[in-house]
Amino acid sequence: MDTKDKIQLITSIVTATTSIIAIIISIRSLKATKRSIESANRPNVVAYLTWDWLDINLREYLVIKNFGKSGAIITNIIFSEPWKNSQNQQPIFDHMDGYYIAPNQKFSSLAEVNTVGAGPERARKKPITITINYSWDKGNQSDSFTHTFSADAYKNFEVSRRDSGFYGTPQSSETLMYRIAHEFFRTHL
């Protein structure tokens, strides 16, 4: 083998190696891009508490919301212990297995009629952990959300509580309408 053949052989090997490396890098980039797109467009189902204090009672709601870009099916919701609505003593989000939750859709349930316990007794006196299992892509993908809710979370919001100011008079009707508008804008902005 002369020098010219050796140079051609080395050039061919370098070209083939470079091509193989380029193909491997391209495949890895495509896989990373696919994972990134799937991650950005997947559902993200979470639970959180919200309160309203328009009336004399600071009411607490448990909300399940899909913050993701695609819908999901709730496989099941598991509580560390029963979480009951303080108004009717019925379990919250009972029998939600198989419910579809669309992007930005939320399910709300009244948890406490009077969070501070001045009226009906608080139903939740200690922390409760919720786990939401959900799936998408025809059940091929799944995930879960777990969070422990403190029994005293409302105390951060209690200082903002005020009564409705409605006493059946035209002046108190104005006050009530103002506070309704205020609460609407507070919760929707």
PyMOL commands that set and color helices and strands:
alter all, ss='L'
color gray80, all
select helices_A, chain A and resi 3-40+155-158+170-188
alter helices_A, ss='H'
color red, helices_A
select strands_A, chain A and resi 45-52+59-66+72-79+100-101+106-112+128-136+141-149
alter strands_A, ss='S'
color yellow, strands_A
deselect
rebuild
show_as cartoon
